[in-house]
Every structure is written in structure tokens, then in C-alpha cells.
């Protein structure tokens, strides 16, 4: 049973997340021959204040870049 975990910054619509889940499921099914029913996808959305690169959160980066 493949389990795919995606962590991304919040802000996408329910339709975009649904499309991501469908796409990941389809590609996994094709790539490794897993049955669709056995594929699990977990999407975690993180606030911009909780996601950082180089000790700078995305919220800080956006604020700095205007």
C-alpha cells in the first residue's frame, strides 16, 4: 500500500488539492502498478508563518519583497 505525503503552503483551492490527489494517484498507479484502491495520499497544508527556508519564513519573505 503506497502512502504519498505532501506538505505544502496553504492557499490552494479544494479543486486544486483534489486535482493533485488525482494526479498523484494516477501516476503512482502507472509507475508501480499499484491498485488505485490501495494508494493513500495525505495532504498537509502549512501556514506561511510555519514554513521557512534559510531561517526566513515565507511570510517574512513576502513581507520583505512587498
Backbone as XML, in Angstrom:
<?xml version="1.0"?>
<chain id="A" units="angstrom">
  <residue number="1" name="UNK">
    <atom name="N" x="0.841" y="-1.170" z="0.000"/>
    <atom name="CA" x="0.000" y="0.000" z="0.000"/>
    <atom name="C" x="0.894" y="1.245" z="0.000"/>
  </residue>
  <residue number="2" name="UNK">
    <atom name="N" x="1.016" y="1.922" z="-1.137"/>
    <atom name="CA" x="1.794" y="3.157" z="-1.187"/>
    <atom name="C" x="1.094" y="4.271" z="-0.409"/>
  </residue>
  <residue number="3" name="UNK">
    <atom name="N" x="1.886" y="5.008" z="0.346"/>
    <atom name="CA" x="1.384" y="6.187" z="1.049"/>
    <atom name="C" x="2.203" y="7.379" z="0.578"/>
  </residue>
  <residue number="4" name="UNK">
    <atom name="N" x="1.533" y="8.352" z="-0.002"/>
    <atom name="CA" x="2.188" y="9.553" z="-0.516"/>
    <atom name="C" x="1.820" y="10.699" z="0.411"/>
  </residue>
  <residue number="5" name="UNK">
    <atom name="N" x="2.842" y="11.378" z="0.940"/>
    <atom name="CA" x="2.608" y="12.506" z="1.830"/>
    <atom name="C" x="3.117" y="13.780" z="1.171"/>
  </residue>
  <residue number="6" name="UNK">
    <atom name="N" x="2.262" y="14.790" z="1.130"/>
    <atom name="CA" x="2.599" y="16.076" z="0.525"/>
    <atom name="C" x="2.428" y="17.151" z="1.591"/>
  </residue>
  <residue number="7" name="UNK">
    <atom name="N" x="3.461" y="17.948" z="1.784"/>
    <atom name="CA" x="3.372" y="19.103" z="2.674"/>
    <atom name="C" x="3.588" y="20.333" z="1.824"/>
  </residue>
  <residue number="8" name="UNK">
    <atom name="N" x="2.655" y="21.279" z="1.900"/>
    <atom name="CA" x="2.771" y="22.492" z="1.094"/>
    <atom name="C" x="2.140" y="23.660" z="1.827"/>
  </residue>
  <residue number="9" name="UNK">
    <atom name="N" x="2.505" y="24.838" z="1.388"/>
    <atom name="CA" x="1.961" y="26.047" z="1.989"/>
    <atom name="C" x="0.475" y="26.137" z="1.659"/>
  </residue>
  <residue number="10" name="UNK">
    <atom name="N" x="-0.307" y="26.539" z="2.640"/>
    <atom name="CA" x="-1.754" y="26.658" z="2.441"/>
    <atom name="C" x="-2.074" y="27.752" z="1.434"/>
  </residue>
  <residue number="11" name="UNK">
    <atom name="N" x="-3.292" y="27.658" z="0.897"/>
    <atom name="CA" x="-3.741" y="28.704" z="-0.008"/>
    <atom name="C" x="-4.313" y="28.192" z="-1.318"/>
  </residue>
  <residue number="12" name="UNK">
    <atom name="N" x="-4.245" y="26.891" z="-1.546"/>
    <atom name="CA" x="-4.822" y="26.352" z="-2.770"/>
    <atom name="C" x="-6.284" y="26.006" z="-2.546"/>
  </residue>
  <residue number="13" name="UNK">
    <atom name="N" x="-7.026" y="26.011" z="-3.617"/>
    <atom name="CA" x="-8.457" y="25.705" z="-3.523"/>
    <atom name="C" x="-8.664" y="24.201" z="-3.337"/>
  </residue>
  <residue number="14" name="UNK">
    <atom name="N" x="-9.863" y="23.850" z="-2.905"/>
    <atom name="CA" x="-10.223" y="22.437" z="-2.766"/>
    <atom name="C" x="-10.107" y="21.721" z="-4.105"/>
  </residue>
  <residue number="15" name="UNK">
    <atom name="N" x="-10.436" y="22.418" z="-5.185"/>
    <atom name="CA" x="-10.346" y="21.827" z="-6.523"/>
    <atom name="C" x="-8.889" y="21.538" z="-6.898"/>
  </residue>
  <residue number="16" name="UNK">
    <atom name="N" x="-7.981" y="22.431" z="-6.555"/>
    <atom name="CA" x="-6.566" y="22.216" z="-6.857"/>
    <atom name="C" x="-6.008" y="21.043" z="-6.057"/>
  </residue>
  <residue number="17" name="UNK">
    <atom name="N" x="-6.387" y="20.951" z="-4.801"/>
    <atom name="CA" x="-5.921" y="19.838" z="-3.973"/>
    <atom name="C" x="-6.497" y="18.530" z="-4.492"/>
  </residue>
  <residue number="18" name="UNK">
    <atom name="N" x="-7.747" y="18.544" z="-4.891"/>
    <atom name="CA" x="-8.375" y="17.334" z="-5.452"/>
    <atom name="C" x="-7.656" y="16.895" z="-6.714"/>
  </residue>
  <residue number="19" name="UNK">
    <atom name="N" x="-7.282" y="17.863" z="-7.574"/>
    <atom name="CA" x="-6.550" y="17.553" z="-8.805"/>
    <atom name="C" x="-5.177" y="16.967" z="-8.485"/>
  </residue>
  <residue number="20" name="UNK">
    <atom name="N" x="-4.523" y="17.492" z="-7.460"/>
    <atom name="CA" x="-3.227" y="16.961" z="-7.037"/>
    <atom name="C" x="-3.366" y="15.514" z="-6.585"/>
  </residue>
  <residue number="21" name="UNK">
    <atom name="N" x="-4.365" y="15.239" z="-5.768"/>
    <atom name="CA" x="-4.607" y="13.876" z="-5.288"/>
    <atom name="C" x="-4.862" y="12.931" z="-6.457"/>
  </residue>
  <residue number="22" name="UNK">
    <atom name="N" x="-5.686" y="13.342" z="-7.394"/>
    <atom name="CA" x="-5.981" y="12.504" z="-8.566"/>
    <atom name="C" x="-4.733" y="12.255" z="-9.398"/>
  </residue>
  <residue number="23" name="UNK">
    <atom name="N" x="-3.958" y="13.311" z="-9.611"/>
    <atom name="CA" x="-2.738" y="13.173" z="-10.406"/>
    <atom name="C" x="-1.721" y="12.255" z="-9.758"/>
  </residue>
  <residue number="24" name="UNK">
    <atom name="N" x="-1.504" y="12.422" z="-8.462"/>
    <atom name="CA" x="-0.552" y="11.568" z="-7.752"/>
    <atom name="C" x="-1.009" y="10.114" z="-7.753"/>
  </residue>
  <residue number="25" name="UNK">
    <atom name="N" x="-2.298" y="9.908" z="-7.576"/>
    <atom name="CA" x="-2.839" y="8.549" z="-7.596"/>
    <atom name="C" x="-2.630" y="7.908" z="-8.961"/>
  </residue>
  <residue number="26" name="UNK">
    <atom name="N" x="-2.947" y="8.632" z="-10.007"/>
    <atom name="CA" x="-2.816" y="8.113" z="-11.367"/>
    <atom name="C" x="-1.367" y="7.781" z="-11.715"/>
  </residue>
  <residue number="27" name="UNK">
    <atom name="N" x="-0.461" y="8.686" z="-11.404"/>
    <atom name="CA" x="0.960" y="8.466" z="-11.715"/>
    <atom name="C" x="1.508" y="7.280" z="-10.924"/>
  </residue>
  <residue number="28" name="UNK">
    <atom name="N" x="1.120" y="7.159" z="-9.672"/>
    <atom name="CA" x="1.587" y="6.044" z="-8.849"/>
    <atom name="C" x="1.050" y="4.724" z="-9.381"/>
  </residue>
  <residue number="29" name="UNK">
    <atom name="N" x="-0.196" y="4.725" z="-9.776"/>
    <atom name="CA" x="-0.820" y="3.532" z="-10.354"/>
    <atom name="C" x="-0.047" y="3.080" z="-11.594"/>
  </residue>
  <residue number="30" name="UNK">
    <atom name="N" x="0.287" y="4.024" z="-12.462"/>
    <atom name="CA" x="1.007" y="3.717" z="-13.699"/>
    <atom name="C" x="2.460" y="3.329" z="-13.439"/>
  </residue>
  <residue number="31" name="UNK">
    <atom name="N" x="3.116" y="4.040" z="-12.544"/>
    <atom name="CA" x="4.553" y="3.844" z="-12.336"/>
    <atom name="C" x="4.892" y="2.528" z="-11.658"/>
  </residue>
  <residue number="32" name="UNK">
    <atom name="N" x="4.092" y="2.123" z="-10.675"/>
    <atom name="CA" x="4.457" y="0.913" z="-9.935"/>
    <atom name="C" x="3.400" y="-0.183" z="-9.993"/>
  </residue>
  <residue number="33" name="UNK">
    <atom name="N" x="2.345" y="0.067" z="-10.741"/>
    <atom name="CA" x="1.315" y="-0.954" z="-10.908"/>
    <atom name="C" x="0.457" y="-1.184" z="-9.671"/>
  </residue>
  <residue number="34" name="UNK">
    <atom name="N" x="0.427" y="-0.209" z="-8.779"/>
    <atom name="CA" x="-0.399" y="-0.343" z="-7.575"/>
    <atom name="C" x="-1.869" y="-0.187" z="-7.941"/>
  </residue>
  <residue number="35" name="UNK">
    <atom name="N" x="-2.710" y="-0.914" z="-7.246"/>
    <atom name="CA" x="-4.146" y="-0.751" z="-7.458"/>
    <atom name="C" x="-4.577" y="0.591" z="-6.875"/>
  </residue>
  <residue number="36" name="UNK">
    <atom name="N" x="-5.419" y="1.268" z="-7.619"/>
    <atom name="CA" x="-5.900" y="2.594" z="-7.217"/>
    <atom name="C" x="-6.436" y="2.599" z="-5.780"/>
  </residue>
  <residue number="37" name="UNK">
    <atom name="N" x="-7.164" y="1.567" z="-5.426"/>
    <atom name="CA" x="-7.785" y="1.484" z="-4.107"/>
    <atom name="C" x="-6.768" y="1.359" z="-2.980"/>
  </residue>
  <residue number="38" name="UNK">
    <atom name="N" x="-5.542" y="0.947" z="-3.313"/>
    <atom name="CA" x="-4.524" y="0.758" z="-2.277"/>
    <atom name="C" x="-3.657" y="1.994" z="-2.056"/>
  </residue>
  <residue number="39" name="UNK">
    <atom name="N" x="-3.799" y="2.993" z="-2.903"/>
    <atom name="CA" x="-2.948" y="4.187" z="-2.838"/>
    <atom name="C" x="-3.553" y="5.193" z="-1.868"/>
  </residue>
  <residue number="40" name="UNK">
    <atom name="N" x="-2.732" y="5.648" z="-0.941"/>
    <atom name="CA" x="-3.157" y="6.643" z="0.045"/>
    <atom name="C" x="-2.403" y="7.945" z="-0.216"/>
  </residue>
  <residue number="41" name="UNK">
    <atom name="N" x="-3.105" y="9.057" z="-0.167"/>
    <atom name="CA" x="-2.487" y="10.375" z="-0.332"/>
    <atom name="C" x="-2.879" y="11.231" z="0.870"/>
  </residue>
  <residue number="42" name="UNK">
    <atom name="N" x="-1.880" y="11.800" z="1.518"/>
    <atom name="CA" x="-2.102" y="12.685" z="2.661"/>
    <atom name="C" x="-1.563" y="14.058" z="2.283"/>
  </residue>
  <residue number="43" name="UNK">
    <atom name="N" x="-2.414" y="15.066" z="2.345"/>
    <atom name="CA" x="-2.006" y="16.437" z="2.029"/>
    <atom name="C" x="-2.060" y="17.253" z="3.314"/>
  </residue>
  <residue number="44" name="UNK">
    <atom name="N" x="-0.921" y="17.842" z="3.651"/>
    <atom name="CA" x="-0.847" y="18.720" z="4.819"/>
    <atom name="C" x="-0.592" y="20.139" z="4.338"/>
  </residue>
  <residue number="45" name="UNK">
    <atom name="N" x="-1.397" y="21.057" z="4.808"/>
    <atom name="CA" x="-1.201" y="22.459" z="4.467"/>
    <atom name="C" x="-0.604" y="23.181" z="5.675"/>
  </residue>
  <residue number="46" name="UNK">
    <atom name="N" x="0.422" y="23.970" z="5.408"/>
    <atom name="CA" x="1.169" y="24.650" z="6.452"/>
    <atom name="C" x="1.021" y="26.160" z="6.272"/>
  </residue>
  <residue number="47" name="UNK">
    <atom name="N" x="0.767" y="26.906" z="7.346"/>
    <atom name="CA" x="0.719" y="28.361" z="7.223"/>
    <atom name="C" x="2.081" y="28.918" z="6.798"/>
  </residue>
  <residue number="48" name="UNK">
    <atom name="N" x="2.069" y="30.041" z="6.111"/>
    <atom name="CA" x="3.320" y="30.661" z="5.652"/>
    <atom name="C" x="4.237" y="31.022" z="6.812"/>
  </residue>
  <residue number="49" name="UNK">
    <atom name="N" x="3.671" y="31.209" z="7.980"/>
    <atom name="CA" x="4.475" y="31.520" z="9.159"/>
    <atom name="C" x="5.152" y="30.286" z="9.744"/>
  </residue>
  <residue number="50" name="UNK">
    <atom name="N" x="4.789" y="29.119" z="9.251"/>
    <atom name="CA" x="5.335" y="27.863" z="9.759"/>
    <atom name="C" x="6.209" y="27.143" z="8.737"/>
  </residue>
  <residue number="51" name="UNK">
    <atom name="N" x="6.558" y="27.794" z="7.654"/>
    <atom name="CA" x="7.358" y="27.193" z="6.585"/>
    <atom name="C" x="8.520" y="28.133" z="6.304"/>
  </residue>
  <residue number="52" name="UNK">
    <atom name="N" x="9.739" y="27.649" z="6.494"/>
    <atom name="CA" x="10.907" y="28.516" z="6.349"/>
    <atom name="C" x="11.978" y="27.860" z="5.498"/>
  </residue>
  <residue number="53" name="UNK">
    <atom name="N" x="12.759" y="28.706" z="4.864"/>
    <atom name="CA" x="13.954" y="28.283" z="4.129"/>
    <atom name="C" x="15.044" y="29.296" z="4.453"/>
  </residue>
  <residue number="54" name="UNK">
    <atom name="N" x="16.205" y="28.807" z="4.849"/>
    <atom name="CA" x="17.291" y="29.718" z="5.175"/>
    <atom name="C" x="16.969" y="30.620" z="6.353"/>
  </residue>
  <residue number="55" name="UNK">
    <atom name="N" x="16.228" y="30.103" z="7.327"/>
    <atom name="CA" x="15.867" y="30.831" z="8.543"/>
    <atom name="C" x="14.946" y="32.019" z="8.284"/>
  </residue>
  <residue number="56" name="UNK">
    <atom name="N" x="14.238" y="32.000" z="7.165"/>
    <atom name="CA" x="13.283" y="33.058" z="6.839"/>
    <atom name="C" x="11.965" y="32.385" z="6.473"/>
  </residue>
  <residue number="57" name="UNK">
    <atom name="N" x="10.894" y="32.756" z="7.173"/>
    <atom name="CA" x="9.599" y="32.167" z="6.835"/>
    <atom name="C" x="9.096" y="32.754" z="5.519"/>
  </residue>
  <residue number="58" name="UNK">
    <atom name="N" x="8.185" y="32.049" z="4.898"/>
    <atom name="CA" x="7.612" y="32.566" z="3.657"/>
    <atom name="C" x="6.847" y="33.857" z="3.906"/>
  </residue>
  <residue number="59" name="UNK">
    <atom name="N" x="6.212" y="33.971" z="5.056"/>
    <atom name="CA" x="5.507" y="35.212" z="5.390"/>
    <atom name="C" x="6.490" y="36.375" z="5.476"/>
  </residue>
  <residue number="60" name="UNK">
    <atom name="N" x="7.637" y="36.143" z="6.103"/>
    <atom name="CA" x="8.666" y="37.186" z="6.206"/>
    <atom name="C" x="9.218" y="37.543" z="4.837"/>
  </residue>
  <residue number="61" name="UNK">
    <atom name="N" x="9.442" y="36.530" z="4.023"/>
    <atom name="CA" x="9.978" y="36.761" z="2.677"/>
    <atom name="C" x="9.003" y="37.597" z="1.847"/>
  </residue>
  <residue number="62" name="UNK">
    <atom name="N" x="7.715" y="37.267" z="1.916"/>
    <atom name="CA" x="6.700" y="38.037" z="1.186"/>
    <atom name="C" x="6.634" y="39.475" z="1.685"/>
  </residue>
  <residue number="63" name="UNK">
    <atom name="N" x="6.719" y="39.639" z="2.996"/>
    <atom name="CA" x="6.668" y="40.973" z="3.582"/>
    <atom name="C" x="7.874" y="41.795" z="3.128"/>
  </residue>
  <residue number="64" name="UNK">
    <atom name="N" x="9.036" y="41.162" z="3.073"/>
    <atom name="CA" x="10.267" y="41.843" z="2.661"/>
    <atom name="C" x="10.238" y="42.206" z="1.172"/>
  </residue>
  <residue number="65" name="UNK">
    <atom name="N" x="9.684" y="41.309" z="0.357"/>
    <atom name="CA" x="9.651" y="41.531" z="-1.093"/>
    <atom name="C" x="8.489" y="42.419" z="-1.527"/>
  </residue>
  <residue number="66" name="UNK">
    <atom name="N" x="7.588" y="42.698" z="-0.605"/>
    <atom name="CA" x="6.467" y="43.592" z="-0.907"/>
    <atom name="C" x="5.464" y="42.940" z="-1.744"/>
  </residue>
</chain>
